Amino acid sequence: MTITRENTEANQAHWRRVLGKDRAPGAAERTPTQAERFAAWSASVQAAERKAPASDARTVVAAARASAFTAYQVGDQRHAADGMLWRRVA
């Protein structure tokens, strides 16, 4: 079989039958980019967080974050990460 412009479709159909390909290859399905995957994941996490009830642990953490950068007055006591108690003296 020679390939000419007139019999291109016939050649393609012939070789599809010979090679066992039922149909022409379709356009490759586009995979989402990293930014699109991250946006979808972020949206699902935010939706789950909106549905979840506020727990005691969340409120404790939120209160600690809110008070972490408040004024530290003379005489106040704070606990360090290692558990030591620090008192402001000056």
C-alpha positions in Angstrom: 0.0 0.0 0.0 1.3 3.4 -0.9 0.4 6.4 1.1 -1.1 9.2 -0.9 -3.4 12.0 0.0 -6.4 10.2 -1.6 -6.2 7.0 0.5 -4.9 8.3 3.9 -8.2 7.5 5.6 -8.3 4.0 4.1 -4.7 3.4 5.2 -5.4 4.5 8.7 -8.5 2.3 8.9 -6.5 -0.7 7.5 -3.7 -0.4 10.0 -6.1 0.1 12.9 -7.7 -3.2 11.9 -4.3 -4.9 11.5 -2.9 -3.6 14.9 -6.2 -4.2 16.7 -6.9 -0.5 17.4 -10.6 0.0 17.4 -10.6 3.7 17.1 -8.3 6.7 16.5 -6.5 7.9 19.6 -8.3 10.7 21.3 -6.8 13.8 22.7 -4.8 13.0 25.8 -6.7 13.9 28.9 -5.2 17.0 30.5 -3.8 16.5 34.0 -4.3 19.4 36.4 -1.3 21.6 37.3 0.1 21.7 40.7 -1.6 25.0 41.4 -5.0 23.6 40.3 -4.5 20.5 42.6 -3.5 22.7 45.5 -6.5 25.0 45.0 -8.9 22.0 44.9 -7.3 20.5 48.0 -7.4 23.9 49.9 -11.0 24.4 49.0 -11.9 20.9 50.3 -10.0 21.5 53.6 -11.6 24.9 54.1 -15.1 23.4 53.5 -14.3 20.6 56.0 -13.1 23.2 58.6 -16.3 25.2 58.2 -18.4 22.1 58.9 -16.3 20.9 61.9 -17.5 22.1 65.3 -15.1 24.2 67.3 -13.3 22.0 69.8 -11.9 22.9 73.2 -8.4 22.4 71.9 -9.0 25.0 69.2 -10.4 27.6 71.6 -7.4 27.1 73.9 -5.0 27.5 71.0 -6.8 30.5 69.8 -6.8 32.1 73.2 -3.0 31.4 73.6 -2.3 32.9 70.2 -4.4 36.0 71.1 -2.6 36.5 74.4 0.9 35.6 73.2 1.9 39.0 72.1 0.1 41.1 74.7 2.0 43.5 76.9 4.3 41.7 79.4 4.1 43.8 82.6 6.6 43.8 85.5 5.7 41.0 87.9 4.0 38.9 85.3 4.9 35.3 85.1 5.3 33.2 81.9 6.1 29.6 81.3 8.9 28.8 78.9 8.8 26.0 76.4 10.9 23.8 78.7 8.4 24.4 81.6 10.5 26.9 83.6 8.6 29.7 85.1 9.9 33.2 84.2 9.0 36.3 86.2 9.5 39.8 84.8 11.5 41.9 87.3 12.4 45.0 85.3 
